[in-house]
Structures are given as structure tokens and as C-alpha cells.
Amino acid sequence: MKLKRRIRQIPGWIRSIFRYIKRKKYMYFPKEKKDMYVNIIIASKEKSWILGKFASCVFDELQRMGVKAVISDRFNSDADINHFFTPNITDKADGNTTFMITHVDTALKLEQIKSAVSKGAVGICMSKETRDRLIANGVPANRVCYINPAQDGQIKPRKVLLGITHRVYKDNRKRETMLIDIFKQVNTELFKLVIMGAGWEEVISVLSKLGLEVEYYPEFDKEKYNELMVNLDFYCYFGFDEGSMGYLDAVAAGVGTIVTPQGYHLDTKAEITYSVNTVEDVVTVLNEIGVKREQSIQFAQSWTWNTYALKHLELWKYLLQAEPMESILKTRGLYIDGIYSLLLDNIRDSIPFTTLVGRSIDSTE
């Protein structure tokens, strides 16, 4: 009986063997590897251009991370990783070779990329769009990813510059005290207010305590006025007394406007950028503008050379199977490019990877 049962099990064993062979190329077996040696390849003629900057910045960041790296002009079979910052991939490319893809605008470049990945190399695009186009044109999805380029971090986004050009009246006709209620509900770190006009001292004192930067000119200065007006992001006016002459200058300067929809503001036929009537209206507008400025700040803080190099390092560790998958993927959720774009966008919906022989990391056992 045992023999018959064993015989009946043979087809199942055979199917299991074939499944294992089929899946083996996707399996991930971590290896003990303490050090990594990266050969960064850049053609001599490219060193003084933008690709040379990419190569030197990645080299510097790898050094800070304690990764052994060199910059050379050729493939090195002794290196763990050969990474090309050059469009010319040598015939020596292998499964531990990566190369930067700057753009694809000819059939020849497409064929060069296909040739490189056919040798096992992984192409690294600069954008998701280019990666998707390459896949649509026949490049295997598991041989091409993208890593967004870095920004130097030397240029910082400035504050949003708001301008007001009128003096204060005792009857509060300009509704200047609205500013205090407005900036109690707005992130003052994102804005700077420029005021030209007399009588603002008390309001400015409160605004400064709220953390708002204010540049104040109590006396009207025509030359300074003309200079300020063209450099504003938005001209502001909250009064309901026919209109502001400063609004006309703001329109002429092509400056954005946050003003009340009344009087001759409506007769200019120039569209008011943001029409406001109440404190709530202005708060909503400024918070909307602030979100856009915060996106600029977040971009500058995240698209760094350190992050750019780290994404390459994660990819190289994966190719070398130098660490357990759960360690390599500890940045999951911080970005979607890099290794995450190589693993078919979503690791849980992609091909099965294993941390143990025959056991997928998605296993519920």
C-alpha cells in the first residue's frame, strides 16, 4: 500500500520540481557579505559635464556611507558592482552591472539598452515615464527601473511674498486687523509680508509675535514701490471702499492678486487670481498656496544626492543578495522609485521572492 501511494505521489513531485526550477531564478537567498566594492564608470570626455557630476556625487555619498568605491573609465571584473554613468556599455556587462539611462530618442539607443539587459545588466532611468516606455518597447520589466535625479540643495525655496500698499485709517475701512486673525490660522514660516503705508505699527507688532516676517515702509517711496510691486507673488487688498490703486499696478505687473471682488477691481476685465470676502476666504487661499510651497520644500529635502546614492545602494545589495530582503526594503513607503520600481512597482503583487529555500516572503505559514 505504501508503494502504491508513493507511486501515485510521483506526478506531484515532478510538478513540484518543475515549479521549483521555474521559480528558482526569482528566488532570493541572502549571502553573508560584509563589504561591497563599487566601480563607478564614467568616460573621460564626460567627467567635466553633467554625467561627471553624477558620478562624483554618488562616489562622495558612498564614501560617507562607508562603501568602498572608485571612479574609473572601464569595467572591472574584480568589483562587486560595475555601474556605468556612460551610454557605452561594454560587452563585459553581467548580472551585477547597472547603467544609467538618460534618455531614449533613437532606435539605436533602444537596441543598445536591449543588448545590455540581455547580458543581465539593469538599466536605471531618470523617470517612470521613460521606464514605462522602455517596457512597452520590449525591455524586460525586471531589468529596468528608475531613480529620480538629485537636486544640489544649494537653492532654497523662498517665502511667498505678499504685498499691501495702503495706509491705515481710524475707521478700519481697509479691514487691516483681519491680518491678525488670518495669520493665526496660517503657517507664518511660509510667507513674508511687505507693507508700504503709514499707521501699521500696532498690527505689525502682533504679526511679528505670530512669527510672520514683515518688511515695512511707513513712507511712500515711488522708486521702491515700483521695485517691490514687480517682485510680489501676490498683491493683497481686503477693503470694500471701491478698490485699490495698487491693484491696478499689480495687474499691470502680472502679479497674482488676492483682493475683494468690488468696485473698479471688476471693471479692469483682468481676472482676479483669488477673490476673497472674509477671513475664512483668505485663510483658505493662503493655506492652499502654502501647500504648494511646502511641496517645494519637501522636494528640496528629499531629492538629495544622499537619497540618490542610497537608492542605488539598495538596488546593488539586492542584485548581490547581500542582505535579507526585509533589511533592504526597510525604506518601503518612503518612495516608489529605486528598487521598488524594479520589483514590478508593488512587491506584494509581484513575483515571489524567498528568504529561505522554497519559502516566499509572502508566505503566511
Secondary structure, DSSP 8 states (H G I E B T S, - for coil): -HHHHHHHHHHHHHHHHHHHHHHHTT----------EEEEE--GGGTTSHHHHHHHHHHHHHHHTT-EEEEESS--TTSSEEEE-SS---TT--TTEEEEE----SHHHHHHHHHHHHTT-EEEESSHHHHHHHHHTT--GGGEEE------S-S----EEEEE-----TT-TT-TTHHHHHHTSS-GGGEEEEEESSS-HHHHHHHHHTT-EEEEESS--HHHHHHHHHH-SEEEE---SS--HHHHHHHHHT-EEEE-S-GGGTTT----SEE--SHHHHHHHHHHHHHHHHHHHHHHHHS-HHHHHHHHHHHHHHHHT-S-HHHHGGGBTTBSSTHHHHTTS-GGGSS--EEETTEETT---
